[in-house]
Amino acid sequence: MPLAPSLIGDLWSFRTARTMLPILVWCAKHRRTISYSHLDAEIVRRGLGAHTHAAAYGRAAGLVGDALYELEEELGLELPPLNALVVNKYSRRPGSGCNAYLDQFVPSRTFAQLNDDDQWAVLEQAWDKIYNCRNWDALLDYLEMEALAGAVPSEYEDDHEQVIIPETGGFSGGESEHHRRLKEYVLRHPDLVIESDAHDWEGAVEVMLPSGDCADVMFHNGPSMLAVEGQIFHLLGR
């Protein structure tokens, strides 16, 4: 199987980049983005890998972007950055790790230097370029990869479940339903604990730490991590 250098390797990120590429091609041909968590669920559903924290997919998506850049030059085909289709479930935007791949759509500045409205305009331009590209089948053929069999289902409706903030009083004993809902609320509203650029952060609940402890909510942005735990939940519940 001919592979771009960025797709060669036995580590999880390389294997996952190869696994996700046909999924992203399917999304491109059906004019859809896909969230990090939805991508993880689809890989598990198809028996292509085990469940992994959604934030880990940023590195694999970046390898896909690198590979397309390499293959575009090698094959002489236009291959826009498919990795821009992988988005945060709540902001519906790619993480900041995708900024460098979006710079090609910004004539005189970088994507990160644009204001929010202009960034959305660039994203729409990039997605339109990806959706209208006619080279995805040729890419899969060259890589000797099978096109995705069957459709990628829509994200679960309960992703948008209403969350009720608990009344004053805090929590005690085992996890209550209020505590669970508050964790979900914080996960969906990172701006409560992150001062700026909250849409750049990916989050998850009940994340195991190297110490063996478990963070109620963990936000991740590249090498930066923010755990939300304990007393902060009591304050938010008041």
PAKE-171514 format. One record per residue (C-alpha): residue number from 0; x, y, z. Coordinates in nm, 4 decimals, decimal comma, m for minus. Each point is the difference from the previous one (the first is absolute). Example, Ala and Ser with C-alpha at 12.3 -4.5 7.8 and 13.67 -1.06 7.14 Angstrom:
REM residues 2
<r><resi>0</resi><east>1,2300</east><north>m0,4500</north><up>0,7800</up></r>
<r><resi>1</resi><east>0,1370</east><north>0,3440</north><up>m0,0660</up></r>
//
This chain:
REM residues 238
<r><resi>0</resi><east>0,0000</east><north>0,0000</north><up>0,0000</up></r>
<r><resi>1</resi><east>0,1562</east><north>0,3343</north><up>m0,1048</up></r>
<r><resi>2</resi><east>m0,0175</east><north>0,2450</north><up>0,2880</up></r>
<r><resi>3</resi><east>0,0975</east><north>0,3601</north><up>0,0613</up></r>
<r><resi>4</resi><east>0,2796</east><north>0,0281</north><up>0,2600</up></r>
<r><resi>5</resi><east>m0,2443</east><north>0,1529</north><up>0,2497</up></r>
<r><resi>6</resi><east>m0,2132</east><north>m0,3153</north><up>m0,0071</up></r>
<r><resi>7</resi><east>0,2834</east><north>m0,2463</north><up>0,0618</up></r>
<r><resi>8</resi><east>0,0374</east><north>m0,1247</north><up>0,3563</up></r>
<r><resi>9</resi><east>m0,1301</east><north>m0,2498</north><up>0,2532</up></r>
<r><resi>10</resi><east>m0,0932</east><north>0,2454</north><up>0,2754</up></r>
<r><resi>11</resi><east>m0,3684</east><north>0,0592</north><up>0,0726</up></r>
<r><resi>12</resi><east>m0,0035</east><north>0,3398</north><up>m0,1729</up></r>
<r><resi>13</resi><east>0,1354</east><north>m0,1413</north><up>m0,3294</up></r>
<r><resi>14</resi><east>m0,2343</east><north>m0,2995</north><up>0,0021</up></r>
<r><resi>15</resi><east>m0,2951</east><north>0,2228</north><up>0,0818</up></r>
<r><resi>16</resi><east>0,0905</east><north>0,2504</north><up>m0,2731</up></r>
<r><resi>17</resi><east>m0,0132</east><north>m0,2848</north><up>m0,2526</up></r>
<r><resi>18</resi><east>m0,3268</east><north>m0,1253</north><up>0,1490</up></r>
<r><resi>19</resi><east>m0,1723</east><north>0,3380</north><up>0,0004</up></r>
<r><resi>20</resi><east>0,0979</east><north>0,1018</north><up>m0,3527</up></r>
<r><resi>21</resi><east>m0,2765</east><north>m0,1988</north><up>m0,1806</up></r>
<r><resi>22</resi><east>m0,2495</east><north>0,1248</north><up>0,2597</up></r>
<r><resi>23</resi><east>0,0960</east><north>0,3592</north><up>m0,0712</up></r>
<r><resi>24</resi><east>m0,0198</east><north>m0,0635</north><up>m0,3750</up></r>
<r><resi>25</resi><east>m0,3556</east><north>m0,1270</north><up>0,0517</up></r>
<r><resi>26</resi><east>m0,0807</east><north>0,3133</north><up>0,2015</up></r>
<r><resi>27</resi><east>0,1458</east><north>0,2206</north><up>m0,2740</up></r>
<r><resi>28</resi><east>m0,2054</east><north>m0,1708</north><up>m0,2698</up></r>
<r><resi>29</resi><east>m0,3137</east><north>0,0374</north><up>0,2116</up></r>
<r><resi>30</resi><east>0,0751</east><north>0,3600</north><up>0,0973</up></r>
<r><resi>31</resi><east>0,0256</east><north>m0,0638</north><up>0,3723</up></r>
<r><resi>32</resi><east>0,2325</east><north>0,0812</north><up>0,2862</up></r>
<r><resi>33</resi><east>0,0546</east><north>m0,2495</north><up>0,2823</up></r>
<r><resi>34</resi><east>0,0789</east><north>0,0655</north><up>0,3659</up></r>
<r><resi>35</resi><east>0,2957</east><north>m0,1548</north><up>0,1807</up></r>
<r><resi>36</resi><east>m0,2309</east><north>m0,2060</north><up>0,2203</up></r>
<r><resi>37</resi><east>m0,2186</east><north>m0,1058</north><up>m0,2945</up></r>
<r><resi>38</resi><east>0,3107</east><north>m0,1095</north><up>m0,1904</up></r>
<r><resi>39</resi><east>0,1071</east><north>m0,2050</north><up>0,2995</up></r>
<r><resi>40</resi><east>m0,3459</east><north>m0,1588</north><up>0,0247</up></r>
<r><resi>41</resi><east>m0,0023</east><north>m0,0835</north><up>m0,3710</up></r>
<r><resi>42</resi><east>0,3412</east><north>m0,1665</north><up>0,0167</up></r>
<r><resi>43</resi><east>m0,1179</east><north>m0,2081</north><up>0,2957</up></r>
<r><resi>44</resi><east>m0,3350</east><north>m0,0804</north><up>m0,1663</up></r>
<r><resi>45</resi><east>0,1768</east><north>m0,1344</north><up>m0,3068</up></r>
<r><resi>46</resi><east>0,2409</east><north>m0,2076</north><up>0,2066</up></r>
<r><resi>47</resi><east>0,2978</east><north>0,1982</north><up>m0,1266</up></r>
<r><resi>48</resi><east>0,1391</east><north>0,0944</north><up>0,3407</up></r>
<r><resi>49</resi><east>m0,0689</east><north>0,0384</north><up>0,3700</up></r>
<r><resi>50</resi><east>m0,1566</east><north>0,3024</north><up>0,1701</up></r>
<r><resi>51</resi><east>0,2522</east><north>0,2804</north><up>0,0490</up></r>
<r><resi>52</resi><east>m0,0279</east><north>0,3425</north><up>0,1628</up></r>
<r><resi>53</resi><east>m0,1297</east><north>0,2408</north><up>m0,2652</up></r>
<r><resi>54</resi><east>0,2860</east><north>0,2470</north><up>0,0520</up></r>
<r><resi>55</resi><east>0,2485</east><north>m0,2603</north><up>m0,1241</up></r>
<r><resi>56</resi><east>m0,1446</east><north>0,0182</north><up>m0,3512</up></r>
<r><resi>57</resi><east>0,1503</east><north>0,3427</north><up>m0,0632</up></r>
<r><resi>58</resi><east>0,3462</east><north>m0,1476</north><up>m0,0628</up></r>
<r><resi>59</resi><east>m0,1359</east><north>m0,2674</north><up>m0,2359</up></r>
<r><resi>60</resi><east>m0,2033</east><north>0,2606</north><up>m0,1900</up></r>
<r><resi>61</resi><east>0,3138</east><north>0,2103</north><up>m0,0376</up></r>
<r><resi>62</resi><east>0,1824</east><north>m0,2962</north><up>m0,1533</up></r>
<r><resi>63</resi><east>m0,2780</east><north>m0,0261</north><up>m0,2574</up></r>
<r><resi>64</resi><east>0,0509</east><north>0,3671</north><up>m0,0838</up></r>
<r><resi>65</resi><east>0,3764</east><north>m0,0501</north><up>m0,0322</up></r>
<r><resi>66</resi><east>m0,0496</east><north>m0,3038</north><up>m0,2224</up></r>
<r><resi>67</resi><east>m0,2318</east><north>0,1873</north><up>m0,2362</up></r>
<r><resi>68</resi><east>0,2578</east><north>0,2760</north><up>m0,0360</up></r>
<r><resi>69</resi><east>0,2648</east><north>m0,2599</north><up>m0,0878</up></r>
<r><resi>70</resi><east>m0,2235</east><north>m0,1907</north><up>m0,2416</up></r>
<r><resi>71</resi><east>m0,1305</east><north>0,3137</north><up>m0,1680</up></r>
<r><resi>72</resi><east>0,3529</east><north>0,0743</north><up>m0,1168</up></r>
<r><resi>73</resi><east>0,0781</east><north>m0,3623</north><up>m0,0837</up></r>
<r><resi>74</resi><east>m0,3187</east><north>m0,0696</north><up>m0,1973</up></r>
<r><resi>75</resi><east>m0,0504</east><north>0,3451</north><up>m0,1469</up></r>
<r><resi>76</resi><east>m0,3574</east><north>0,0042</north><up>0,1310</up></r>
<r><resi>77</resi><east>m0,1764</east><north>0,2639</north><up>0,2035</up></r>
<r><resi>78</resi><east>m0,0638</east><north>m0,1511</north><up>0,3445</up></r>
<r><resi>79</resi><east>m0,1418</east><north>0,2560</north><up>0,2456</up></r>
<r><resi>80</resi><east>0,0411</east><north>m0,0687</north><up>0,3750</up></r>
<r><resi>81</resi><east>m0,2522</east><north>m0,2718</north><up>0,0864</up></r>
<r><resi>82</resi><east>0,0994</east><north>0,0327</north><up>0,3652</up></r>
<r><resi>83</resi><east>m0,1932</east><north>0,3287</north><up>0,0114</up></r>
<r><resi>84</resi><east>m0,3175</east><north>m0,2129</north><up>m0,0001</up></r>
<r><resi>85</resi><east>0,0801</east><north>m0,1271</north><up>0,3515</up></r>
<r><resi>86</resi><east>m0,1631</east><north>0,2455</north><up>0,2377</up></r>
<r><resi>87</resi><east>m0,0863</east><north>0,0627</north><up>0,3624</up></r>
<r><resi>88</resi><east>m0,3465</east><north>m0,1403</north><up>0,0722</up></r>
<r><resi>89</resi><east>m0,1255</east><north>0,3245</north><up>0,1561</up></r>
<r><resi>90</resi><east>0,1819</east><north>0,2793</north><up>m0,1844</up></r>
<r><resi>91</resi><east>m0,0157</east><north>m0,1923</north><up>m0,3321</up></r>
<r><resi>92</resi><east>0,3487</east><north>0,1300</north><up>m0,0803</up></r>
<r><resi>93</resi><east>0,3322</east><north>m0,1789</north><up>m0,0394</up></r>
<r><resi>94</resi><east>0,2426</east><north>0,0302</north><up>0,2914</up></r>
<r><resi>95</resi><east>0,2838</east><north>0,2524</north><up>m0,0091</up></r>
<r><resi>96</resi><east>0,2340</east><north>m0,2744</north><up>m0,1239</up></r>
<r><resi>97</resi><east>m0,1714</east><north>0,0365</north><up>m0,3379</up></r>
<r><resi>98</resi><east>0,0859</east><north>0,3702</north><up>m0,0308</up></r>
<r><resi>99</resi><east>0,3180</east><north>m0,0609</north><up>m0,2005</up></r>
<r><resi>100</resi><east>m0,1940</east><north>m0,2008</north><up>m0,2589</up></r>
<r><resi>101</resi><east>m0,2501</east><north>0,2832</north><up>m0,0365</up></r>
<r><resi>102</resi><east>0,2669</east><north>0,2633</north><up>m0,0580</up></r>
<r><resi>103</resi><east>m0,0014</east><north>m0,0874</north><up>m0,3714</up></r>
<r><resi>104</resi><east>m0,3453</east><north>0,1584</north><up>m0,0232</up></r>
<r><resi>105</resi><east>0,1183</east><north>0,3283</north><up>0,1549</up></r>
<r><resi>106</resi><east>0,1863</east><north>0,2169</north><up>m0,2540</up></r>
<r><resi>107</resi><east>0,1996</east><north>0,2408</north><up>0,2164</up></r>
<r><resi>108</resi><east>m0,0295</east><north>m0,1107</north><up>0,3643</up></r>
<r><resi>109</resi><east>m0,0342</east><north>m0,3200</north><up>0,1970</up></r>
<r><resi>110</resi><east>m0,3306</east><north>m0,1608</north><up>0,0929</up></r>
<r><resi>111</resi><east>0,0697</east><north>0,0614</north><up>0,3697</up></r>
<r><resi>112</resi><east>0,0293</east><north>0,3766</north><up>m0,0622</up></r>
<r><resi>113</resi><east>m0,3529</east><north>0,0270</north><up>m0,1392</up></r>
<r><resi>114</resi><east>m0,3005</east><north>0,1035</north><up>0,2053</up></r>
<r><resi>115</resi><east>m0,2743</east><north>m0,2531</north><up>0,0675</up></r>
<r><resi>116</resi><east>m0,2215</east><north>0,1016</north><up>m0,2941</up></r>
<r><resi>117</resi><east>0,2888</east><north>m0,0142</north><up>m0,2446</up></r>
<r><resi>118</resi><east>0,1097</east><north>m0,3371</north><up>0,1365</up></r>
<r><resi>119</resi><east>m0,3489</east><north>m0,1358</north><up>m0,0656</up></r>
<r><resi>120</resi><east>0,0148</east><north>0,1369</north><up>m0,3546</up></r>
<r><resi>121</resi><east>0,3322</east><north>m0,1767</north><up>m0,0568</up></r>
<r><resi>122</resi><east>m0,1371</east><north>m0,3228</north><up>0,1451</up></r>
<r><resi>123</resi><east>m0,2973</east><north>0,0149</north><up>m0,2363</up></r>
<r><resi>124</resi><east>0,2407</east><north>0,0545</north><up>m0,2893</up></r>
<r><resi>125</resi><east>0,2185</east><north>m0,2924</north><up>0,1064</up></r>
<r><resi>126</resi><east>m0,2961</east><north>m0,2336</north><up>0,0489</up></r>
<r><resi>127</resi><east>m0,1426</east><north>0,0993</north><up>m0,3388</up></r>
<r><resi>128</resi><east>0,3361</east><north>m0,0808</north><up>m0,1598</up></r>
<r><resi>129</resi><east>0,0072</east><north>m0,3390</north><up>0,1738</up></r>
<r><resi>130</resi><east>m0,3618</east><north>m0,0845</north><up>m0,0892</up></r>
<r><resi>131</resi><east>0,0464</east><north>0,0888</north><up>m0,3665</up></r>
<r><resi>132</resi><east>0,3341</east><north>m0,1748</north><up>m0,0477</up></r>
<r><resi>133</resi><east>m0,0269</east><north>m0,2809</north><up>m0,2574</up></r>
<r><resi>134</resi><east>0,3286</east><north>m0,1703</north><up>0,0853</up></r>
<r><resi>135</resi><east>m0,0961</east><north>m0,2011</north><up>0,3076</up></r>
<r><resi>136</resi><east>m0,0632</east><north>m0,3263</north><up>m0,1853</up></r>
<r><resi>137</resi><east>0,3339</east><north>0,0368</north><up>m0,1780</up></r>
<r><resi>138</resi><east>0,1675</east><north>0,0523</north><up>0,3380</up></r>
<r><resi>139</resi><east>m0,1496</east><north>m0,3177</north><up>0,1470</up></r>
<r><resi>140</resi><east>0,0909</east><north>m0,1941</north><up>m0,3132</up></r>
<r><resi>141</resi><east>0,3596</east><north>0,1181</north><up>0,0204</up></r>
<r><resi>142</resi><east>0,0226</east><north>m0,0931</north><up>0,3685</up></r>
<r><resi>143</resi><east>m0,1703</east><north>m0,3354</north><up>m0,0746</up></r>
<r><resi>144</resi><east>m0,2634</east><north>0,0793</north><up>0,2610</up></r>
<r><resi>145</resi><east>m0,3575</east><north>m0,1202</north><up>m0,0224</up></r>
<r><resi>146</resi><east>m0,2725</east><north>0,2606</north><up>m0,0130</up></r>
<r><resi>147</resi><east>m0,2159</east><north>0,0006</north><up>0,3108</up></r>
<r><resi>148</resi><east>m0,2749</east><north>m0,2613</north><up>m0,0102</up></r>
<r><resi>149</resi><east>m0,3350</east><north>0,1371</north><up>0,1124</up></r>
<r><resi>150</resi><east>m0,0878</east><north>0,3384</north><up>0,1409</up></r>
<r><resi>151</resi><east>0,1301</east><north>0,1798</north><up>0,3045</up></r>
<r><resi>152</resi><east>m0,3079</east><north>0,0470</north><up>0,2223</up></r>
<r><resi>153</resi><east>m0,0872</east><north>0,3396</north><up>0,1372</up></r>
<r><resi>154</resi><east>0,1107</east><north>0,0878</north><up>0,3506</up></r>
<r><resi>155</resi><east>m0,2259</east><north>m0,1188</north><up>0,2772</up></r>
<r><resi>156</resi><east>m0,2877</east><north>0,2311</north><up>0,0794</up></r>
<r><resi>157</resi><east>0,0795</east><north>m0,0147</north><up>0,3717</up></r>
<r><resi>158</resi><east>0,3202</east><north>0,1927</north><up>m0,0704</up></r>
<r><resi>159</resi><east>m0,2237</east><north>0,3047</north><up>0,0417</up></r>
<r><resi>160</resi><east>m0,1756</east><north>m0,1196</north><up>0,3151</up></r>
<r><resi>161</resi><east>m0,1150</east><north>0,2852</north><up>0,2209</up></r>
<r><resi>162</resi><east>0,2120</east><north>0,0327</north><up>0,3130</up></r>
<r><resi>163</resi><east>m0,1460</east><north>0,1306</north><up>0,3266</up></r>
<r><resi>164</resi><east>0,2306</east><north>0,1849</north><up>0,2392</up></r>
<r><resi>165</resi><east>m0,0514</east><north>m0,1326</north><up>0,3548</up></r>
<r><resi>166</resi><east>m0,1288</east><north>0,2160</north><up>0,2809</up></r>
<r><resi>167</resi><east>0,2209</east><north>0,1366</north><up>0,2768</up></r>
<r><resi>168</resi><east>0,1339</east><north>m0,2568</north><up>0,2414</up></r>
<r><resi>169</resi><east>0,2876</east><north>m0,1828</north><up>m0,1653</up></r>
<r><resi>170</resi><east>0,0397</east><north>m0,3762</north><up>m0,0215</up></r>
<r><resi>171</resi><east>0,0697</east><north>m0,2779</north><up>0,2435</up></r>
<r><resi>172</resi><east>0,0354</east><north>m0,3762</north><up>m0,0109</up></r>
<r><resi>173</resi><east>m0,0040</east><north>m0,1696</north><up>m0,3459</up></r>
<r><resi>174</resi><east>m0,0553</east><north>0,1934</north><up>m0,3178</up></r>
<r><resi>175</resi><east>m0,3494</east><north>0,1429</north><up>m0,0189</up></r>
<r><resi>176</resi><east>m0,1978</east><north>0,0613</north><up>m0,3160</up></r>
<r><resi>177</resi><east>0,0457</east><north>0,3737</north><up>0,0601</up></r>
<r><resi>178</resi><east>0,3777</east><north>m0,0437</north><up>0,0184</up></r>
<r><resi>179</resi><east>0,0032</east><north>m0,1990</north><up>m0,3237</up></r>
<r><resi>180</resi><east>m0,2069</east><north>0,2667</north><up>m0,1741</up></r>
<r><resi>181</resi><east>0,2234</east><north>0,2769</north><up>0,1314</up></r>
<r><resi>182</resi><east>0,3067</east><north>m0,1751</north><up>m0,1408</up></r>
<r><resi>183</resi><east>m0,1730</east><north>m0,0210</north><up>m0,3360</up></r>
<r><resi>184</resi><east>m0,0982</east><north>0,3659</north><up>0,0240</up></r>
<r><resi>185</resi><east>0,3599</east><north>0,1100</north><up>0,0658</up></r>
<r><resi>186</resi><east>0,1202</east><north>m0,2225</north><up>m0,2852</up></r>
<r><resi>187</resi><east>m0,2404</east><north>0,1711</north><up>m0,2382</up></r>
<r><resi>188</resi><east>0,0876</east><north>0,3498</north><up>0,1269</up></r>
<r><resi>189</resi><east>0,3811</east><north>0,0203</north><up>0,0257</up></r>
<r><resi>190</resi><east>m0,0241</east><north>0,3810</north><up>0,0155</up></r>
<r><resi>191</resi><east>m0,1063</east><north>m0,0434</north><up>0,3651</up></r>
<r><resi>192</resi><east>0,3570</east><north>m0,0968</north><up>0,0923</up></r>
<r><resi>193</resi><east>0,2090</east><north>0,1116</north><up>m0,2996</up></r>
<r><resi>194</resi><east>0,0483</east><north>0,3732</north><up>m0,0407</up></r>
<r><resi>195</resi><east>0,0689</east><north>0,0232</north><up>m0,3755</up></r>
<r><resi>196</resi><east>m0,0158</east><north>m0,2109</north><up>m0,3179</up></r>
<r><resi>197</resi><east>m0,2140</east><north>m0,2604</north><up>0,1753</up></r>
<r><resi>198</resi><east>m0,1000</east><north>m0,1476</north><up>m0,3376</up></r>
<r><resi>199</resi><east>0,3596</east><north>m0,1204</north><up>m0,0463</up></r>
<r><resi>200</resi><east>m0,0268</east><north>m0,2409</north><up>0,2938</up></r>
<r><resi>201</resi><east>m0,1230</east><north>m0,3602</north><up>m0,0187</up></r>
<r><resi>202</resi><east>m0,1551</east><north>m0,1485</north><up>0,3121</up></r>
<r><resi>203</resi><east>m0,1111</east><north>m0,3243</north><up>0,1592</up></r>
<r><resi>204</resi><east>m0,1436</east><north>m0,1137</north><up>0,3331</up></r>
<r><resi>205</resi><east>0,1482</east><north>m0,2545</north><up>0,2422</up></r>
<r><resi>206</resi><east>0,3576</east><north>0,0125</north><up>m0,1352</up></r>
<r><resi>207</resi><east>0,2570</east><north>m0,2191</north><up>0,1736</up></r>
<r><resi>208</resi><east>0,3204</east><north>0,1807</north><up>0,1013</up></r>
<r><resi>209</resi><east>0,3494</east><north>m0,1543</north><up>0,0247</up></r>
<r><resi>210</resi><east>m0,0313</east><north>0,0277</north><up>0,3788</up></r>
<r><resi>211</resi><east>m0,2967</east><north>m0,2371</north><up>m0,0077</up></r>
<r><resi>212</resi><east>m0,2453</east><north>0,2789</north><up>0,0862</up></r>
<r><resi>213</resi><east>m0,2963</east><north>0,0749</north><up>m0,2252</up></r>
<r><resi>214</resi><east>m0,0813</east><north>0,3552</north><up>m0,1109</up></r>
<r><resi>215</resi><east>m0,3709</east><north>0,0850</north><up>m0,0179</up></r>
<r><resi>216</resi><east>0,0617</east><north>0,1967</north><up>m0,3205</up></r>
<r><resi>217</resi><east>0,3255</east><north>0,0359</north><up>m0,1908</up></r>
<r><resi>218</resi><east>0,0556</east><north>0,2576</north><up>m0,2747</up></r>
<r><resi>219</resi><east>0,2886</east><north>m0,0445</north><up>m0,2423</up></r>
<r><resi>220</resi><east>0,1553</east><north>0,2436</north><up>m0,2500</up></r>
<r><resi>221</resi><east>0,3219</east><north>m0,1337</north><up>m0,1511</up></r>
<r><resi>222</resi><east>0,2437</east><north>m0,0506</north><up>0,2899</up></r>
<r><resi>223</resi><east>m0,2168</east><north>0,2088</north><up>0,2357</up></r>
<r><resi>224</resi><east>m0,2450</east><north>m0,1724</north><up>0,2341</up></r>
<r><resi>225</resi><east>m0,2529</east><north>0,1326</north><up>0,2497</up></r>
<r><resi>226</resi><east>m0,1734</east><north>m0,2235</north><up>0,2534</up></r>
<r><resi>227</resi><east>m0,3299</east><north>0,1101</north><up>0,1560</up></r>
<r><resi>228</resi><east>m0,0615</east><north>m0,1750</north><up>0,3284</up></r>
<r><resi>229</resi><east>m0,1445</east><north>0,0070</north><up>0,3495</up></r>
<r><resi>230</resi><east>m0,0343</east><north>0,3479</north><up>0,1494</up></r>
<r><resi>231</resi><east>m0,0480</east><north>0,1661</north><up>m0,3370</up></r>
<r><resi>232</resi><east>m0,3130</east><north>m0,2079</north><up>m0,0466</up></r>
<r><resi>233</resi><east>m0,1339</east><north>0,1155</north><up>0,3356</up></r>
<r><resi>234</resi><east>0,0567</east><north>0,3631</north><up>m0,1039</up></r>
<r><resi>235</resi><east>m0,1646</east><north>m0,0474</north><up>m0,3393</up></r>
<r><resi>236</resi><east>m0,2996</east><north>m0,1620</north><up>0,1659</up></r>
<r><resi>237</resi><east>m0,0674</east><north>0,3019</north><up>0,2186</up></r>
//
